[in-house]
Amino acid sequence: MDSGGTKWLKDSEEWEKLPVNRKIATHKEDVVNQPEHYTYGDIEVIDYCDQVCKMYPPELAPYVFNAIKYVSRATHKNGKEDIAKAKYYVQRLFDKWEA
């Protein structure tokens, strides 16, 4: 199955019991509503994005939102990869501004 393909099991094959992963069960971070890489400082990143994006036309707001999001989380999550993503959205914003 290493190549991502299908492997057929024979009835005679031995099954091996795998250990239970308890990390998910004991994880205290709310990864959906308040992930740690967005909830630092005095204001949540999503709330700041919402405030800023109100000042932009609806067709540009998503680019602004995503640029802020990626810059804000870069030092807490994916570093330079997040900065590259922010750059992509800023470039899209620039290209679509008064296009």
JOGI-V733513 format. One record per residue. N is the residue number from 1. D_CENTER is the distance of its C-alpha to the mean C-alpha in Angstrom with 1 decimal. Layout:
BEGIN
N&D_CENTER + N&D_CENTER
END
This chain:
BEGIN
1&28.1 + 2&26.7 + 3&26.7 + 4&24.7 + 5&27.9 + 6&29.8 + 7&32.1 + 8&35.0 + 9&36.1 + 10&39.8 + 11&41.3 + 12&42.9 + 13&39.7 + 14&38.9 + 15&35.8 + 16&34.1 + 17&32.6 + 18&29.2 + 19&28.3 + 20&26.2 + 21&22.8 + 22&23.1 + 23&19.8 + 24&18.0 + 25&21.2 + 26&21.5 + 27&17.9 + 28&18.2 + 29&14.8 + 30&13.7 + 31&10.1 + 32&10.2 + 33&12.2 + 34&12.1 + 35&9.5 + 36&11.4 + 37&9.3 + 38&9.8 + 39&13.3 + 40&15.6 + 41&18.7 + 42&20.7 + 43&18.2 + 44&14.7 + 45&12.5 + 46&12.3 + 47&16.1 + 48&16.6 + 49&14.8 + 50&16.9 + 51&20.0 + 52&19.6 + 53&18.8 + 54&22.0 + 55&24.0 + 56&22.8 + 57&24.0 + 58&21.8 + 59&21.5 + 60&20.1 + 61&18.0 + 62&14.7 + 63&15.0 + 64&15.7 + 65&12.9 + 66&10.2 + 67&12.4 + 68&12.7 + 69&9.0 + 70&8.5 + 71&12.0 + 72&11.7 + 73&9.1 + 74&10.6 + 75&13.4 + 76&11.5 + 77&8.9 + 78&9.4 + 79&12.4 + 80&14.1 + 81&11.5 + 82&9.4 + 83&12.9 + 84&13.6 + 85&10.8 + 86&12.2 + 87&15.6 + 88&15.1 + 89&14.4 + 90&17.3 + 91&19.4 + 92&18.8 + 93&19.7 + 94&22.8 + 95&23.9 + 96&23.8 + 97&25.4 + 98&28.8 + 99&28.6
END
